[in-house]
Amino acid sequence: MKHIFILLLLAVAMLAAWLGSVGFVRLRAPADRLHCVTFVNAVCGAVILLATLLQDGATDRVGKILLIWLLMLISGALVSHATLRAMKWRAQAR
Amino acid sequence: MNAWGVAAMGFTAALALPVSFAAFRGTLERFLALQLAASLATLVLVLLSFAFDQPSFIDLPLCAALLNLPAGLLIALVLERWL
C-alpha cells in the first residue's frame, strides 16, 4: 500500500513538473512565466517531501529535504521579487 | 531502474523544454528559464539520492538550493543595472 502511495505521489510530482514546463512555454508575458517557477517550487517540492517521508520515515535525510523545500520557497519568492523589479526598471529605461 | 529513477528522468525531460525554448528568446526569458531549471535540477538531485539509495547525496541539492538564492539575486541585480 505504501509503495502505491509513493508511486502516485511521484507521478503527481512529475505531472506538476511537466505542467510547469508547458505553462512556461505557453504563457506569453515574462511576469506570467514567474508563476510557473513558483508552482513547481511549491507543488513538486511538497509532493516529493511527502513521498520521501513515506519512503524513509522521519530521518535526517527527510529533514534535509524539508529544509531544501523551505529554502526553495523563500529564495523563489525573493528572486521573483528581484526579477520583477529588474523587469520594471528595464521597461522604464526604454 | 526503480520509480525514483524514472521520476528523475521525467523531471530531466521537463527541464529540457523551457531551457530549449528560452535559448532562442531574450535575456529575461533566459533568466526565468534558469530559475525554473534550477528548481527542477534541485528536485532531480533529491530524487537521485533515493534512486541510488545514497543518503549522502542529499547534501548536493541542499547546496544547490542554498546557492540558488545569491545567484538569482546577483543576476537580477546585473539585469537591473547593467544589461
Backbone of each chain as nested JSON, in Angstrom:
{
  "chains": [
    {"id": "A", "residues": [
      {"number": 1, "name": "MET", "atoms": {"N": [0.835, -1.218, 0.0], "CA": [0.0, 0.0, 0.0], "C": [0.868, 1.265, 0.0]}},
      {"number": 2, "name": "LYS", "atoms": {"N": [1.907, 1.247, 0.872], "CA": [2.808, 2.392, 0.95], "C": [3.515, 2.624, -0.386]}},
      {"number": 3, "name": "HIS", "atoms": {"N": [3.886, 1.522, -1.029], "CA": [4.582, 1.606, -2.307], "C": [3.682, 2.267, -3.366]}},
      {"number": 4, "name": "ILE", "atoms": {"N": [2.395, 1.937, -3.333], "CA": [1.469, 2.526, -4.312], "C": [1.318, 4.029, -4.07]}},
      {"number": 5, "name": "PHE", "atoms": {"N": [1.235, 4.412, -2.797], "CA": [1.139, 5.846, -2.477], "C": [2.38, 6.601, -2.964]}},
      {"number": 6, "name": "ILE", "atoms": {"N": [3.547, 5.983, -2.773], "CA": [4.793, 6.636, -3.227], "C": [4.777, 6.795, -4.744]}},
      {"number": 7, "name": "LEU", "atoms": {"N": [4.348, 5.737, -5.433], "CA": [4.269, 5.815, -6.901], "C": [3.315, 6.921, -7.34]}},
      {"number": 8, "name": "LEU", "atoms": {"N": [2.156, 6.997, -6.667], "CA": [1.172, 8.035, -7.006], "C": [1.75, 9.431, -6.779]}},
      {"number": 9, "name": "LEU", "atoms": {"N": [2.419, 9.611, -5.635], "CA": [2.988, 10.931, -5.33], "C": [4.069, 11.312, -6.335]}},
      {"number": 10, "name": "LEU", "atoms": {"N": [4.891, 10.331, -6.734], "CA": [5.932, 10.629, -7.734], "C": [5.302, 10.986, -9.084]}},
      {"number": 11, "name": "ALA", "atoms": {"N": [4.194, 10.288, -9.419], "CA": [3.507, 10.614, -10.681], "C": [2.923, 12.019, -10.626]}},
      {"number": 12, "name": "VAL", "atoms": {"N": [2.354, 12.392, -9.483], "CA": [1.801, 13.748, -9.336], "C": [2.917, 14.791, -9.445]}},
      {"number": 13, "name": "ALA", "atoms": {"N": [4.07, 14.501, -8.825], "CA": [5.198, 15.432, -8.89], "C": [5.668, 15.606, -10.333]}},
      {"number": 14, "name": "MET", "atoms": {"N": [5.756, 14.48, -11.066], "CA": [6.206, 14.559, -12.459], "C": [5.196, 15.33, -13.316]}},
      {"number": 15, "name": "LEU", "atoms": {"N": [3.906, 15.083, -13.048], "CA": [2.85, 15.809, -13.777], "C": [2.941, 17.308, -13.502]}},
      {"number": 16, "name": "ALA", "atoms": {"N": [3.173, 17.664, -12.239], "CA": [3.275, 19.077, -11.886], "C": [4.497, 19.714, -12.554]}},
      {"number": 17, "name": "ALA", "atoms": {"N": [5.6, 18.964, -12.625], "CA": [6.803, 19.496, -13.282], "C": [6.538, 19.742, -14.765]}},
      {"number": 18, "name": "TRP", "atoms": {"N": [5.846, 18.791, -15.414], "CA": [5.538, 18.954, -16.836], "C": [4.553, 20.097, -17.053]}},
      {"number": 19, "name": "LEU", "atoms": {"N": [3.588, 20.237, -16.104], "CA": [2.622, 21.332, -16.195], "C": [3.339, 22.681, -16.104]}},
      {"number": 20, "name": "GLY", "atoms": {"N": [4.278, 22.77, -15.179], "CA": [5.059, 23.998, -15.044], "C": [5.871, 24.301, -16.291]}},
      {"number": 21, "name": "SER", "atoms": {"N": [6.471, 23.256, -16.865], "CA": [7.304, 23.469, -18.06], "C": [6.464, 23.874, -19.27]}},
      {"number": 22, "name": "VAL", "atoms": {"N": [5.344, 23.177, -19.464], "CA": [4.485, 23.514, -20.605], "C": [3.877, 24.911, -20.407]}},
      {"number": 23, "name": "GLY", "atoms": {"N": [3.499, 25.222, -19.151], "CA": [2.976, 26.555, -18.86], "C": [4.006, 27.633, -19.145]}},
      {"number": 24, "name": "PHE", "atoms": {"N": [5.263, 27.324, -18.847], "CA": [6.33, 28.288, -19.117], "C": [6.421, 28.599, -20.605]}},
      {"number": 25, "name": "VAL", "atoms": {"N": [6.252, 27.576, -21.416], "CA": [6.338, 27.777, -22.873], "C": [5.074, 28.46, -23.4]}},
      {"number": 26, "name": "ARG", "atoms": {"N": [3.915, 28.1, -22.826], "CA": [2.651, 28.59, -23.356], "C": [2.342, 30.028, -22.952]}},
      {"number": 27, "name": "LEU", "atoms": {"N": [2.696, 30.433, -21.735], "CA": [2.346, 31.773, -21.27], "C": [3.175, 32.813, -22.017]}},
      {"number": 28, "name": "ARG", "atoms": {"N": [2.569, 34.0, -22.204], "CA": [3.211, 34.964, -23.095], "C": [4.105, 35.968, -22.368]}},
      {"number": 29, "name": "ALA", "atoms": {"N": [3.588, 36.591, -21.317], "CA": [4.36, 37.65, -20.654], "C": [5.399, 37.039, -19.71]}},
      {"number": 30, "name": "PRO", "atoms": {"N": [6.586, 37.683, -19.594], "CA": [7.596, 37.159, -18.661], "C": [7.094, 37.129, -17.22]}},
      {"number": 31, "name": "ALA", "atoms": {"N": [6.267, 38.11, -16.848], "CA": [5.747, 38.119, -15.473], "C": [4.828, 36.927, -15.225]}},
      {"number": 32, "name": "ASP", "atoms": {"N": [4.108, 36.505, -16.269], "CA": [3.244, 35.319, -16.111], "C": [4.077, 34.056, -15.918]}},
      {"number": 33, "name": "ARG", "atoms": {"N": [5.225, 34.028, -16.586], "CA": [6.064, 32.817, -16.512], "C": [6.628, 32.592, -15.115]}},
      {"number": 34, "name": "LEU", "atoms": {"N": [6.702, 33.683, -14.328], "CA": [7.184, 33.52, -12.954], "C": [6.26, 32.607, -12.145]}},
      {"number": 35, "name": "HIS", "atoms": {"N": [4.958, 32.604, -12.504], "CA": [4.018, 31.751, -11.775], "C": [4.379, 30.267, -11.921]}},
      {"number": 36, "name": "CYS", "atoms": {"N": [4.905, 29.913, -13.098], "CA": [5.277, 28.506, -13.322], "C": [6.414, 28.103, -12.386]}},
      {"number": 37, "name": "VAL", "atoms": {"N": [7.382, 29.015, -12.207], "CA": [8.508, 28.713, -11.319], "C": [7.995, 28.502, -9.897]}},
      {"number": 38, "name": "THR", "atoms": {"N": [7.103, 29.4, -9.446], "CA": [6.567, 29.275, -8.088], "C": [5.746, 27.997, -7.929]}},
      {"number": 39, "name": "PHE", "atoms": {"N": [4.974, 27.675, -8.974], "CA": [4.153, 26.456, -8.94], "C": [5.031, 25.214, -8.786]}},
      {"number": 40, "name": "VAL", "atoms": {"N": [6.092, 25.147, -9.579], "CA": [6.994, 23.98, -9.494], "C": [7.658, 23.918, -8.123]}},
      {"number": 41, "name": "ASN", "atoms": {"N": [8.101, 25.092, -7.625], "CA": [8.74, 25.107, -6.299], "C": [7.796, 24.584, -5.227]}},
      {"number": 42, "name": "ALA", "atoms": {"N": [6.553, 25.082, -5.233], "CA": [5.624, 24.761, -4.148], "C": [5.098, 23.335, -4.27]}},
      {"number": 43, "name": "VAL", "atoms": {"N": [4.55, 22.998, -5.426], "CA": [3.848, 21.713, -5.556], "C": [4.827, 20.541, -5.619]}},
      {"number": 44, "name": "CYS", "atoms": {"N": [5.801, 20.611, -6.518], "CA": [6.723, 19.477, -6.665], "C": [7.499, 19.251, -5.373]}},
      {"number": 45, "name": "GLY", "atoms": {"N": [7.953, 20.34, -4.751], "CA": [8.702, 20.197, -3.508], "C": [7.87, 19.522, -2.438]}},
      {"number": 46, "name": "ALA", "atoms": {"N": [6.618, 19.954, -2.286], "CA": [5.753, 19.382, -1.24], "C": [5.458, 17.913, -1.517]}},
      {"number": 47, "name": "VAL", "atoms": {"N": [5.164, 17.587, -2.759], "CA": [4.798, 16.201, -3.087], "C": [6.007, 15.266, -2.934]}},
      {"number": 48, "name": "ILE", "atoms": {"N": [7.175, 15.739, -3.356], "CA": [8.376, 14.914, -3.197], "C": [8.713, 14.747, -1.711]}},
      {"number": 49, "name": "LEU", "atoms": {"N": [8.49, 15.8, -0.929], "CA": [8.715, 15.694, 0.517], "C": [7.804, 14.625, 1.124]}},
      {"number": 50, "name": "LEU", "atoms": {"N": [6.547, 14.607, 0.712], "CA": [5.612, 13.585, 1.212], "C": [6.059, 12.18, 0.809]}},
      {"number": 51, "name": "ALA", "atoms": {"N": [6.476, 12.049, -0.459], "CA": [6.915, 10.73, -0.939], "C": [8.144, 10.241, -0.174]}},
      {"number": 52, "name": "THR", "atoms": {"N": [9.079, 11.153, 0.078], "CA": [10.279, 10.745, 0.809], "C": [9.956, 10.42, 2.266]}},
      {"number": 53, "name": "LEU", "atoms": {"N": [8.963, 11.14, 2.83], "CA": [8.541, 10.849, 4.205], "C": [7.931, 9.453, 4.291]}},
      {"number": 54, "name": "LEU", "atoms": {"N": [7.171, 9.083, 3.264], "CA": [6.599, 7.739, 3.248], "C": [7.681, 6.676, 3.073]}},
      {"number": 55, "name": "GLN", "atoms": {"N": [8.676, 6.989, 2.253], "CA": [9.733, 6.009, 1.963], "C": [10.652, 5.793, 3.16]}},
      {"number": 56, "name": "ASP", "atoms": {"N": [11.087, 6.91, 3.769], "CA": [12.139, 6.85, 4.792], "C": [11.634, 6.956, 6.225]}},
      {"number": 57, "name": "GLY", "atoms": {"N": [10.484, 7.625, 6.421], "CA": [10.082, 7.977, 7.781], "C": [10.779, 9.26, 8.196]}},
      {"number": 58, "name": "ALA", "atoms": {"N": [10.746, 9.554, 9.496], "CA": [11.354, 10.803, 9.972], "C": [12.85, 10.602, 10.189]}},
      {"number": 59, "name": "THR", "atoms": {"N": [13.619, 10.788, 9.127], "CA": [15.079, 10.623, 9.217], "C": [15.766, 11.957, 8.963]}},
      {"number": 60, "name": "ASP", "atoms": {"N": [17.086, 11.943, 9.087], "CA": [17.869, 13.156, 8.81], "C": [17.709, 13.585, 7.354]}},
      {"number": 61, "name": "ARG", "atoms": {"N": [17.636, 12.584, 6.473], "CA": [17.539, 12.898, 5.045], "C": [16.245, 13.645, 4.749]}},
      {"number": 62, "name": "VAL", "atoms": {"N": [15.142, 13.194, 5.345], "CA": [13.856, 13.867, 5.126], "C": [13.88, 15.26, 5.749]}},
      {"number": 63, "name": "GLY", "atoms": {"N": [14.564, 15.408, 6.883], "CA": [14.722, 16.738, 7.481], "C": [15.445, 17.681, 6.543]}},
      {"number": 64, "name": "LYS", "atoms": {"N": [16.483, 17.155, 5.867], "CA": [17.209, 17.997, 4.914], "C": [16.333, 18.337, 3.707]}},
      {"number": 65, "name": "ILE", "atoms": {"N": [15.474, 17.408, 3.302], "CA": [14.578, 17.687, 2.171], "C": [13.562, 18.752, 2.564]}},
      {"number": 66, "name": "LEU", "atoms": {"N": [13.085, 18.717, 3.815], "CA": [12.2, 19.779, 4.301], "C": [12.922, 21.126, 4.252]}},
      {"number": 67, "name": "LEU", "atoms": {"N": [14.189, 21.119, 4.657], "CA": [14.99, 22.347, 4.616], "C": [15.146, 22.838, 3.171]}},
      {"number": 68, "name": "ILE", "atoms": {"N": [15.39, 21.91, 2.255], "CA": [15.539, 22.258, 0.838], "C": [14.249, 22.897, 0.326]}},
      {"number": 69, "name": "TRP", "atoms": {"N": [13.105, 22.294, 0.689], "CA": [11.823, 22.821, 0.212], "C": [11.59, 24.239, 0.75]}},
      {"number": 70, "name": "LEU", "atoms": {"N": [11.859, 24.441, 2.05], "CA": [11.676, 25.779, 2.63], "C": [12.611, 26.785, 1.967]}},
      {"number": 71, "name": "LEU", "atoms": {"N": [13.863, 26.36, 1.718], "CA": [14.821, 27.246, 1.04], "C": [14.333, 27.611, -0.356]}},
      {"number": 72, "name": "MET", "atoms": {"N": [13.782, 26.598, -1.068], "CA": [13.284, 26.859, -2.421], "C": [12.123, 27.845, -2.392]}},
      {"number": 73, "name": "LEU", "atoms": {"N": [11.248, 27.704, -1.405], "CA": [10.102, 28.618, -1.318], "C": [10.557, 30.044, -1.014]}},
      {"number": 74, "name": "ILE", "atoms": {"N": [11.455, 30.171, -0.032], "CA": [11.889, 31.515, 0.383], "C": [12.724, 32.173, -0.714]}},
      {"number": 75, "name": "SER", "atoms": {"N": [13.685, 31.417, -1.249], "CA": [14.546, 32.022, -2.283], "C": [13.755, 32.28, -3.558]}},
      {"number": 76, "name": "GLY", "atoms": {"N": [12.746, 31.421, -3.844], "CA": [11.907, 31.672, -5.021], "C": [11.152, 32.973, -4.899]}},
      {"number": 77, "name": "ALA", "atoms": {"N": [10.615, 33.231, -3.712], "CA": [9.876, 34.484, -3.506], "C": [10.802, 35.685, -3.644]}},
      {"number": 78, "name": "LEU", "atoms": {"N": [11.996, 35.596, -3.041], "CA": [12.927, 36.731, -3.093], "C": [13.417, 36.99, -4.511]}},
      {"number": 79, "name": "VAL", "atoms": {"N": [13.773, 35.919, -5.213], "CA": [14.293, 36.096, -6.572], "C": [13.18, 36.553, -7.522]}},
      {"number": 80, "name": "SER", "atoms": {"N": [11.942, 36.085, -7.301], "CA": [10.83, 36.558, -8.126], "C": [10.635, 38.06, -7.943]}},
      {"number": 81, "name": "HIS", "atoms": {"N": [10.717, 38.518, -6.697], "CA": [10.587, 39.947, -6.425], "C": [11.696, 40.729, -7.141]}},
      {"number": 82, "name": "ALA", "atoms": {"N": [12.932, 40.235, -7.029], "CA": [14.054, 40.92, -7.671], "C": [13.902, 40.905, -9.191]}},
      {"number": 83, "name": "THR", "atoms": {"N": [13.383, 39.804, -9.726], "CA": [13.21, 39.711, -11.187], "C": [12.164, 40.704, -11.677]}},
      {"number": 84, "name": "LEU", "atoms": {"N": [11.048, 40.778, -10.966], "CA": [10.007, 41.732, -11.384], "C": [10.506, 43.165, -11.278]}},
      {"number": 85, "name": "ARG", "atoms": {"N": [11.3, 43.427, -10.252], "CA": [11.877, 44.757, -10.089], "C": [12.809, 45.086, -11.265]}},
      {"number": 86, "name": "ALA", "atoms": {"N": [13.622, 44.09, -11.643], "CA": [14.515, 44.294, -12.785], "C": [13.72, 44.526, -14.065]}},
      {"number": 87, "name": "MET", "atoms": {"N": [12.627, 43.778, -14.227], "CA": [11.775, 43.97, -15.421], "C": [11.22, 45.386, -15.466]}},
      {"number": 88, "name": "LYS", "atoms": {"N": [10.764, 45.865, -14.317], "CA": [10.174, 47.205, -14.243], "C": [11.211, 48.269, -14.596]}},
      {"number": 89, "name": "TRP", "atoms": {"N": [12.415, 48.126, -14.05], "CA": [13.454, 49.109, -14.322], "C": [13.88, 49.085, -15.784]}},
      {"number": 90, "name": "ARG", "atoms": {"N": [13.951, 47.897, -16.341], "CA": [14.326, 47.794, -17.763], "C": [13.256, 48.411, -18.644]}},
      {"number": 91, "name": "ALA", "atoms": {"N": [11.98, 48.213, -18.288], "CA": [10.892, 48.793, -19.08], "C": [10.906, 50.307, -18.978]}},
      {"number": 92, "name": "GLN", "atoms": {"N": [11.234, 50.832, -17.805], "CA": [11.281, 52.285, -17.632], "C": [12.459, 52.897, -18.374]}},
      {"number": 93, "name": "ALA", "atoms": {"N": [13.559, 52.154, -18.442], "CA": [14.761, 52.686, -19.082], "C": [14.598, 52.801, -20.594]}},
      {"number": 94, "name": "ARG", "atoms": {"N": [13.666, 52.01, -21.152], "CA": [13.492, 52.021, -22.608], "C": [12.537, 53.095, -23.088]}}
    ]},
    {"id": "B", "residues": [
      {"number": 1, "name": "MET", "atoms": {"N": [15.865, -0.178, -13.044], "CA": [15.672, 1.196, -12.544], "C": [14.371, 1.261, -11.72]}},
      {"number": 2, "name": "ASN", "atoms": {"N": [14.438, 1.912, -10.56], "CA": [13.25, 1.987, -9.702], "C": [12.412, 3.233, -10.029]}},
      {"number": 3, "name": "ALA", "atoms": {"N": [11.315, 3.43, -9.27], "CA": [10.386, 4.528, -9.554], "C": [11.041, 5.903, -9.372]}},
      {"number": 4, "name": "TRP", "atoms": {"N": [11.967, 5.97, -8.419], "CA": [12.652, 7.258, -8.195], "C": [13.503, 7.642, -9.401]}},
      {"number": 5, "name": "GLY", "atoms": {"N": [14.153, 6.646, -10.0], "CA": [14.955, 6.913, -11.188], "C": [14.1, 7.341, -12.371]}},
      {"number": 6, "name": "VAL", "atoms": {"N": [12.947, 6.681, -12.514], "CA": [12.027, 7.072, -13.602], "C": [11.534, 8.504, -13.39]}},
      {"number": 7, "name": "ALA", "atoms": {"N": [11.209, 8.846, -12.124], "CA": [10.769, 10.207, -11.83], "C": [11.877, 11.218, -12.12]}},
      {"number": 8, "name": "ALA", "atoms": {"N": [13.117, 10.845, -11.789], "CA": [14.245, 11.745, -12.076], "C": [14.388, 11.969, -13.578]}},
      {"number": 9, "name": "MET", "atoms": {"N": [14.191, 10.888, -14.367], "CA": [14.26, 11.038, -15.828], "C": [13.14, 11.935, -16.342]}},
      {"number": 10, "name": "GLY", "atoms": {"N": [11.924, 11.765, -15.788], "CA": [10.802, 12.623, -16.194], "C": [11.048, 14.078, -15.865]}},
      {"number": 11, "name": "PHE", "atoms": {"N": [11.65, 14.327, -14.701], "CA": [11.96, 15.705, -14.314], "C": [13.025, 16.292, -15.246]}},
      {"number": 12, "name": "THR", "atoms": {"N": [13.998, 15.479, -15.617], "CA": [15.059, 15.975, -16.503], "C": [14.485, 16.342, -17.872]}},
      {"number": 13, "name": "ALA", "atoms": {"N": [13.55, 15.511, -18.354], "CA": [12.914, 15.827, -19.639], "C": [12.087, 17.103, -19.517]}},
      {"number": 14, "name": "ALA", "atoms": {"N": [11.4, 17.283, -18.371], "CA": [10.616, 18.504, -18.167], "C": [11.516, 19.724, -18.087]}},
      {"number": 15, "name": "LEU", "atoms": {"N": [12.734, 19.531, -17.624], "CA": [13.699, 20.629, -17.527], "C": [14.159, 21.094, -18.913]}},
      {"number": 16, "name": "ALA", "atoms": {"N": [14.259, 20.137, -19.834], "CA": [14.801, 20.459, -21.156], "C": [13.863, 21.365, -21.96]}},
      {"number": 17, "name": "LEU", "atoms": {"N": [12.564, 21.258, -21.709], "CA": [11.585, 22.004, -22.515], "C": [11.718, 23.523, -22.349]}},
      {"number": 18, "name": "PRO", "atoms": {"N": [11.636, 24.075, -21.14], "CA": [11.756, 25.528, -21.014], "C": [13.146, 26.045, -21.365]}},
      {"number": 19, "name": "VAL", "atoms": {"N": [14.176, 25.226, -21.096], "CA": [15.536, 25.68, -21.387], "C": [15.749, 25.81, -22.898]}},
      {"number": 20, "name": "SER", "atoms": {"N": [15.291, 24.794, -23.651], "CA": [15.458, 24.872, -25.11], "C": [14.575, 25.968, -25.696]}},
      {"number": 21, "name": "PHE", "atoms": {"N": [13.417, 26.213, -25.068], "CA": [12.542, 27.294, -25.543], "C": [13.201, 28.654, -25.328]}},
      {"number": 22, "name": "ALA", "atoms": {"N": [13.755, 28.864, -24.132], "CA": [14.289, 30.178, -23.788], "C": [15.618, 30.461, -24.477]}},
      {"number": 23, "name": "ALA", "atoms": {"N": [16.269, 29.427, -25.009], "CA": [17.565, 29.637, -25.655], "C": [17.444, 30.57, -26.863]}},
      {"number": 24, "name": "PHE", "atoms": {"N": [16.266, 30.605, -27.465], "CA": [16.078, 31.441, -28.654], "C": [15.308, 32.707, -28.332]}},
      {"number": 25, "name": "ARG", "atoms": {"N": [15.183, 33.068, -27.059], "CA": [14.422, 34.25, -26.639], "C": [15.349, 35.289, -26.04]}},
      {"number": 26, "name": "GLY", "atoms": {"N": [14.736, 36.303, -25.397], "CA": [15.515, 37.4, -24.841], "C": [16.157, 37.065, -23.501]}},
      {"number": 27, "name": "THR", "atoms": {"N": [16.846, 38.072, -22.972], "CA": [17.606, 37.869, -21.736], "C": [16.698, 37.515, -20.558]}},
      {"number": 28, "name": "LEU", "atoms": {"N": [15.555, 38.212, -20.447], "CA": [14.67, 37.957, -19.304], "C": [14.106, 36.542, -19.33]}},
      {"number": 29, "name": "GLU", "atoms": {"N": [13.739, 36.093, -20.529], "CA": [13.207, 34.729, -20.636], "C": [14.269, 33.702, -20.239]}},
      {"number": 30, "name": "ARG", "atoms": {"N": [15.505, 33.981, -20.628], "CA": [16.58, 33.051, -20.263], "C": [16.769, 33.005, -18.751]}},
      {"number": 31, "name": "PHE", "atoms": {"N": [16.667, 34.172, -18.13], "CA": [16.815, 34.216, -16.666], "C": [15.665, 33.455, -15.992]}},
      {"number": 32, "name": "LEU", "atoms": {"N": [14.443, 33.633, -16.505], "CA": [13.307, 32.907, -15.925], "C": [13.466, 31.399, -16.121]}},
      {"number": 33, "name": "ALA", "atoms": {"N": [13.941, 31.018, -17.309], "CA": [14.171, 29.581, -17.554], "C": [15.262, 29.043, -16.64]}},
      {"number": 34, "name": "LEU", "atoms": {"N": [16.247, 29.874, -16.342], "CA": [17.306, 29.463, -15.413], "C": [16.729, 29.184, -14.033]}},
      {"number": 35, "name": "GLN", "atoms": {"N": [15.803, 30.044, -13.591], "CA": [15.171, 29.83, -12.276], "C": [14.391, 28.511, -12.246]}},
      {"number": 36, "name": "LEU", "atoms": {"N": [13.617, 28.282, -13.317], "CA": [12.843, 27.037, -13.372], "C": [13.775, 25.826, -13.436]}},
      {"number": 37, "name": "ALA", "atoms": {"N": [14.828, 25.951, -14.232], "CA": [15.765, 24.83, -14.373], "C": [16.489, 24.564, -13.056]}},
      {"number": 38, "name": "ALA", "atoms": {"N": [16.811, 25.626, -12.317], "CA": [17.498, 25.441, -11.033], "C": [16.592, 24.703, -10.049]}},
      {"number": 39, "name": "SER", "atoms": {"N": [15.309, 25.066, -10.038], "CA": [14.368, 24.376, -9.136], "C": [14.241, 22.905, -9.516]}},
      {"number": 40, "name": "LEU", "atoms": {"N": [14.071, 22.653, -10.818], "CA": [13.892, 21.27, -11.264], "C": [15.167, 20.451, -11.034]}},
      {"number": 41, "name": "ALA", "atoms": {"N": [16.325, 21.067, -11.251], "CA": [17.582, 20.336, -11.061], "C": [17.783, 19.979, -9.596]}},
      {"number": 42, "name": "THR", "atoms": {"N": [17.388, 20.885, -8.708], "CA": [17.479, 20.587, -7.277], "C": [16.616, 19.375, -6.926]}},
      {"number": 43, "name": "LEU", "atoms": {"N": [15.402, 19.35, -7.489], "CA": [14.5, 18.222, -7.208], "C": [15.012, 16.933, -7.847]}},
      {"number": 44, "name": "VAL", "atoms": {"N": [15.638, 17.033, -9.017], "CA": [16.226, 15.843, -9.649], "C": [17.317, 15.253, -8.756]}},
      {"number": 45, "name": "LEU", "atoms": {"N": [18.125, 16.117, -8.149], "CA": [19.184, 15.617, -7.261], "C": [18.594, 14.922, -6.034]}},
      {"number": 46, "name": "VAL", "atoms": {"N": [17.461, 15.468, -5.522], "CA": [16.781, 14.807, -4.402], "C": [16.316, 13.412, -4.828]}},
      {"number": 47, "name": "LEU", "atoms": {"N": [15.701, 13.342, -6.012], "CA": [15.198, 12.051, -6.497], "C": [16.336, 11.06, -6.734]}},
      {"number": 48, "name": "LEU", "atoms": {"N": [17.479, 11.55, -7.227], "CA": [18.614, 10.662, -7.494], "C": [19.194, 10.084, -6.204]}},
      {"number": 49, "name": "SER", "atoms": {"N": [19.088, 10.864, -5.126], "CA": [19.553, 10.346, -3.832], "C": [18.761, 9.097, -3.434]}},
      {"number": 50, "name": "PHE", "atoms": {"N": [17.473, 9.089, -3.761], "CA": [16.651, 7.915, -3.45], "C": [16.807, 6.828, -4.516]}},
      {"number": 51, "name": "ALA", "atoms": {"N": [17.017, 7.251, -5.761], "CA": [17.16, 6.263, -6.832], "C": [18.403, 5.401, -6.618]}},
      {"number": 52, "name": "PHE", "atoms": {"N": [19.503, 6.029, -6.187], "CA": [20.743, 5.279, -5.949], "C": [20.867, 4.802, -4.501]}},
      {"number": 53, "name": "ASP", "atoms": {"N": [19.885, 5.172, -3.669], "CA": [19.874, 4.79, -2.252], "C": [21.152, 5.222, -1.544]}},
      {"number": 54, "name": "GLN", "atoms": {"N": [21.517, 6.467, -1.767], "CA": [22.715, 7.03, -1.13], "C": [22.3, 8.256, -0.311]}},
      {"number": 55, "name": "PRO", "atoms": {"N": [22.133, 8.128, 0.997], "CA": [21.701, 9.273, 1.81], "C": [22.67, 10.457, 1.755]}},
      {"number": 56, "name": "SER", "atoms": {"N": [23.953, 10.176, 1.509], "CA": [24.915, 11.29, 1.499], "C": [24.72, 12.206, 0.289]}},
      {"number": 57, "name": "PHE", "atoms": {"N": [24.053, 11.71, -0.771], "CA": [23.822, 12.541, -1.96], "C": [22.915, 13.73, -1.665]}},
      {"number": 58, "name": "ILE", "atoms": {"N": [22.196, 13.702, -0.538], "CA": [21.205, 14.741, -0.263], "C": [21.86, 16.09, 0.035]}},
      {"number": 59, "name": "ASP", "atoms": {"N": [23.177, 16.063, 0.32], "CA": [23.874, 17.332, 0.555], "C": [24.026, 18.141, -0.738]}},
      {"number": 60, "name": "LEU", "atoms": {"N": [24.028, 17.453, -1.886], "CA": [24.167, 18.174, -3.166], "C": [22.97, 19.09, -3.442]}},
      {"number": 61, "name": "PRO", "atoms": {"N": [21.698, 18.581, -3.371], "CA": [20.578, 19.506, -3.581], "C": [20.477, 20.581, -2.501]}},
      {"number": 62, "name": "LEU", "atoms": {"N": [20.947, 20.249, -1.299], "CA": [20.935, 21.26, -0.232], "C": [21.872, 22.413, -0.601]}},
      {"number": 63, "name": "CYS", "atoms": {"N": [23.061, 22.076, -1.109], "CA": [23.996, 23.121, -1.561], "C": [23.408, 23.889, -2.735]}},
      {"number": 64, "name": "ALA", "atoms": {"N": [22.77, 23.167, -3.663], "CA": [22.184, 23.832, -4.836], "C": [21.098, 24.806, -4.406]}},
      {"number": 65, "name": "ALA", "atoms": {"N": [20.238, 24.382, -3.461], "CA": [19.162, 25.266, -3.003], "C": [19.739, 26.476, -2.28]}},
      {"number": 66, "name": "LEU", "atoms": {"N": [20.832, 26.263, -1.54], "CA": [21.451, 27.384, -0.827], "C": [22.085, 28.375, -1.795]}},
      {"number": 67, "name": "LEU", "atoms": {"N": [22.694, 27.841, -2.857], "CA": [23.405, 28.721, -3.795], "C": [22.472, 29.405, -4.791]}},
      {"number": 68, "name": "ASN", "atoms": {"N": [21.246, 28.869, -4.943], "CA": [20.31, 29.475, -5.901], "C": [19.932, 30.899, -5.52]}},
      {"number": 69, "name": "LEU", "atoms": {"N": [19.836, 31.142, -4.213], "CA": [19.378, 32.457, -3.761], "C": [20.362, 33.577, -4.129]}},
      {"number": 70, "name": "PRO", "atoms": {"N": [21.652, 33.514, -3.704], "CA": [22.559, 34.598, -4.098], "C": [22.764, 34.674, -5.605]}},
      {"number": 71, "name": "ALA", "atoms": {"N": [22.76, 33.503, -6.281], "CA": [22.952, 33.523, -7.736], "C": [21.81, 34.264, -8.421]}},
      {"number": 72, "name": "GLY", "atoms": {"N": [20.567, 33.939, -8.033], "CA": [19.413, 34.599, -8.642], "C": [19.386, 36.08, -8.354]}},
      {"number": 73, "name": "LEU", "atoms": {"N": [19.691, 36.446, -7.104], "CA": [19.675, 37.871, -6.746], "C": [20.757, 38.636, -7.497]}},
      {"number": 74, "name": "LEU", "atoms": {"N": [21.93, 38.02, -7.653], "CA": [23.018, 38.701, -8.374], "C": [22.672, 38.91, -9.841]}},
      {"number": 75, "name": "ILE", "atoms": {"N": [22.11, 37.882, -10.47], "CA": [21.762, 38.018, -11.893], "C": [20.664, 39.058, -12.062]}},
      {"number": 76, "name": "ALA", "atoms": {"N": [19.688, 39.075, -11.12], "CA": [18.622, 40.081, -11.193], "C": [19.208, 41.487, -11.057]}},
      {"number": 77, "name": "LEU", "atoms": {"N": [20.191, 41.623, -10.186], "CA": [20.831, 42.939, -9.998], "C": [21.575, 43.37, -11.255]}},
      {"number": 78, "name": "VAL", "atoms": {"N": [22.287, 42.428, -11.856], "CA": [23.029, 42.75, -13.091], "C": [22.051, 43.124, -14.203]}},
      {"number": 79, "name": "LEU", "atoms": {"N": [20.936, 42.377, -14.297], "CA": [19.918, 42.686, -15.317], "C": [19.331, 44.072, -15.101]}},
      {"number": 80, "name": "GLU", "atoms": {"N": [19.138, 44.424, -13.831], "CA": [18.502, 45.704, -13.495], "C": [19.423, 46.869, -13.806]}},
      {"number": 81, "name": "ARG", "atoms": {"N": [20.705, 46.721, -13.513], "CA": [21.6, 47.884, -13.572], "C": [22.384, 47.995, -14.852]}},
      {"number": 82, "name": "TRP", "atoms": {"N": [22.869, 46.879, -15.381], "CA": [23.859, 46.983, -16.444], "C": [23.457, 46.407, -17.787]}},
      {"number": 83, "name": "LEU", "atoms": {"N": [22.421, 45.584, -17.837], "CA": [22.091, 44.989, -19.141], "C": [20.868, 45.644, -19.756]}}
    ]}
  ]
}
